[in-house]
Amino acid sequence: MTDGPLSGKAAIVTGASSGIGAATARLLARDGADITLAARREDRLEEIARDVDSSTDAEALVVQTDVTDPDQVEALVEETADAFGTVDVVVANAGLGRDFSVEEMPTDAYRQMMAVNCDGMFYTARAAIPHLRETEGNLIFLASFSGQYPRPHNPLYAATKWWTRGLAHSLAGSVGEDGIGVTCINPTEVRTEFGSEDGDSMAESLEPGSVTEPIDIAEAVSFAARQEPPNVVNELDLYRRDKFTHF
């Protein structure tokens, strides 16, 4: 067994098929945690699982999951508990960006983004809390810089991230006395597949080194996941040092 800071623990990562989720899953496995990889693209999850199996001593479980389906999310958490005997870290990472102004946002695109970014976070938290109460584990939400500052060109996406931060902070007050740590992580732009639904993704449109990379966010998640009771990283802003020069 890997002698790492998360040895003996099990972690779930939603949105694990690419970007921040994939980088986080790999890093938590290197830290010693057994990993459940959850997303809709099963072939991508299987590829990452093979990488985890070949490069670490951690076990990787693939559970194809659509976070907008509450039954699938419940099954994801239960399968993890059955496979590993514990659920210690849950990373609610799955997210979707639709790049429209309010007056141009199609109703179906709006509902899709709300379902992933808001409903999916709620379903994940609801399913995870009973297990994290038993382990005094950590629930980590991926929010955004956009959930702290106005985003004039994409207000509806920003609203979903303000929602995520509100859920995380209020939930921290609700379950903290039960020993559950709740963390909200706020990155600025990250070179991922974000934006691919409506055009070029950030990975395609931005040069390496011009914005944050997924591994940088994964390092922040790993730091939060390693916190033991009674301590918790309540909120972590991970910004490039030159970010505010753009305002």
Secondary structure, DSSP 8 states (H G I E B T S, - for coil): ---STTTT-EEEEESTTSHHHHHHHHHHHHTT-EEEEEES-HHHHHHHHHHHHHHSSS-EEEEE--TT-HHHHHHHHHHHHHHHS---EEEE---------TTT--HHHHHHHHIIIIIHHHHHHHHHHHHHHHHT-EEEEE--GGGTS--TT-HHHHHHHHHHHHHHHHHHHHHGGGT-EEEEEEE--BSSSTTTTSS--HHHHS-TTSSB-HHHHHHHHHHHHT--TT----EEEE--TTGGGG-
